[in-house]
Amino acid sequence: MLVDSREEPPSGDTREPWYITALASMFPWPALITWLLVASQVLDGWWSVLALWAGVMLGSWRLLRKLPDGGMRDYRQ
């Protein structure tokens, strides 16, 4: 098994811009994505397509932010 015995990086360094952290403090990301997907089912026409597209893109972006930057370069699984 791979055991990481190094210290954790400082938590004060965030990669998010200020407007993203402000939005995250008002709305949790899973709830915002869920509401966009629900709105795509309720709305009609192009508004539905835009809400669905925004929900999928926002969800994909948030999931990609969870991936490590260097892969296995930092010896983490």
C-alpha positions as CSV (number, residue, x, y, z in Angstrom):
1,M,0.0,0.0,0.0
2,L,1.1,3.5,-0.7
3,V,1.3,5.6,2.5
4,D,1.7,9.3,2.2
5,S,3.7,10.6,5.2
6,R,4.3,14.1,4.0
7,E,2.7,17.2,5.4
8,E,-0.5,18.6,3.9
9,P,-0.2,21.7,1.7
10,P,-1.3,24.9,3.3
11,S,-5.0,25.4,3.1
12,G,-4.9,29.1,2.5
13,D,-3.9,28.7,-1.1
14,T,-7.1,28.4,-3.2
15,R,-7.2,28.2,-6.9
16,E,-10.7,29.7,-7.2
17,P,-11.3,33.3,-8.2
18,W,-13.1,35.6,-5.7
19,Y,-16.5,35.5,-7.5
20,I,-16.5,31.7,-7.4
21,T,-15.8,31.6,-3.7
22,A,-18.5,34.2,-3.1
23,L,-21.0,32.0,-5.1
24,A,-19.9,28.9,-3.3
25,S,-20.5,30.5,0.1
26,M,-24.1,31.4,-1.0
27,F,-25.0,28.2,-2.8
28,P,-23.4,24.7,-2.3
29,W,-22.3,23.5,-5.8
30,P,-24.3,20.2,-5.8
31,A,-27.5,22.1,-5.0
32,L,-26.9,24.7,-7.8
33,I,-26.2,22.0,-10.3
34,T,-29.3,20.0,-9.2
35,W,-31.5,23.1,-9.5
36,L,-30.2,23.8,-13.0
37,L,-31.0,20.2,-14.1
38,V,-34.5,20.5,-12.5
39,A,-35.0,23.8,-14.2
40,S,-34.2,22.2,-17.5
41,Q,-37.1,19.8,-17.0
42,V,-39.5,22.5,-16.0
43,L,-38.7,25.2,-18.6
44,D,-39.6,25.0,-22.2
45,G,-37.7,25.5,-25.4
46,W,-34.2,27.1,-25.5
47,W,-34.3,28.1,-21.9
48,S,-34.5,24.4,-21.0
49,V,-31.6,23.6,-23.3
50,L,-29.5,26.5,-21.7
51,A,-30.3,25.3,-18.2
52,L,-29.4,21.7,-19.0
53,W,-26.2,22.8,-20.7
54,A,-25.2,25.1,-17.8
55,G,-25.9,22.3,-15.3
56,V,-23.8,19.7,-17.2
57,M,-21.0,22.1,-17.9
58,L,-20.9,23.3,-14.3
59,G,-21.0,19.8,-13.0
60,S,-18.2,18.7,-15.3
61,W,-16.1,21.7,-14.4
62,R,-16.5,21.1,-10.6
63,L,-15.6,17.4,-11.1
64,L,-12.5,18.2,-13.1
65,R,-11.4,20.6,-10.3
66,K,-11.3,17.7,-7.9
67,L,-8.7,15.8,-10.0
68,P,-5.1,16.3,-8.8
69,D,-2.9,18.6,-10.9
70,G,0.1,16.3,-11.3
71,G,-1.5,12.9,-11.4
72,M,0.9,10.5,-9.6
73,R,3.7,13.0,-9.6
74,D,2.9,13.8,-5.9
75,Y,2.8,10.1,-5.0
76,R,-0.9,10.2,-4.2
77,Q,-3.6,7.7,-5.3
